[in-house]
Amino acid sequence: MKRAATLAVRAGSVTIGGGNPIVVQSMCATRTQDVEATAAQAKMLHEAGAGLVRVAIDSTRDVEALAEVRARVPEANLVIDLQESYRLVTEVAPYVAKVRYNPGHLYHHEKRKPVRDKVAFIAEAAARHDIALRVGVNCGSVDPAVAAKFEGADAPGLDGVTAMVESALEHCRYLDDLGFTRFVVSLKDSDPKKVVEGNRRFAAARPDVPLHLGVTEAGMLPDGAIKTRIAFEQLLSAGIGDTLRVSLTLPFAEKWREVEVGKQILADIEAGRFRSVPKDFGHGLNIISCPSCSRVENEAFVDLAFKVKEIAAYARDYDITIAVMGCRVNGPGETDDADLGLWCAPNFVNLKKGEHELGAFPYDTVLDRLKVELDALIAVKKPVVSR
Ligand code: SF4
């Protein structure tokens, strides 16, 4: 497979970029503090072939749990998803091969401190502990200062892509200035078109930096795999991409399928087996759902996502997006662009129509209200696809 000439970045026993085999990775969807479940899932993902296994960390109690997971699954190359408490990097670094930080999250914590100084803190910890970094930019949570600067810069349908790319480039410059070269970058969104556009632009500007590919909140099988495949086929066939993750909403016991789907997509591209992109892709019912992570507030979320897909099936020929998210932290923002959005709290589910909040509903009644809202949307729309 044609590959861009990126730098080689070692993370534990794998090397990303530099012409090395593309690393398939995955992430634990369990609560990090549930050590039994997290260790079991990390082991499952490693055994399925995940070169890197990511775990989200947001507190010192998470770090304590991480140490135990590390001890129980020493064979896995663990990666940490650093949330807003960036200073935790010094505590997690001894247990992991790589740390991912999100420039959008860095902006929010210790607002008076220059972002450059926070990056320096993270890079210094990474260098001291001999680990790699990922600058992980999400189109839906770009650093607000960068988002404001590039507002309106994109063509219709590609909103936020310029800000996403510029934010990634800015952080590359911070790391360059610090002399830190052991990093990869990711530019993700739930819309495959934005993922393709953002990664193409970034790769043209920084062909030396290894790229981690992913479509966020891709949803359930088979749609989630299709959305991801569309983006990966276009990028990998152009030589763009050194590691990847397929983000799917799956029952915890089946999380290994993320790795399986990733390996299958790679094998198909390698063998020249491209799936033709359905001509009308991007039209009709589009359900996006997060893969869940340690922030998920109620495991009933996975069941809810599957039920939403089931009850909304009758709307398949209408251009409608429904977003289902597992927590109150990212749920509100990540559902903004959907026609109907649901995000889960421990005992209730928030529902909104566009940006308008409709209220919080118990898990066992929210689907009734969702259906009422879906009926109302269909009543004013025309079917857009005939299948
Ligand atoms: S929406 Fe919340 S639960 Fe879902 S992946 Fe994102 S942070 Fe995790």
Residues whose N, C-alpha, C, O or C-beta is under 5 A from the ligand:
A	BS01	SF4	C290 P291 S292 C293 R295 V296 M325 G326 C327 N330 G331
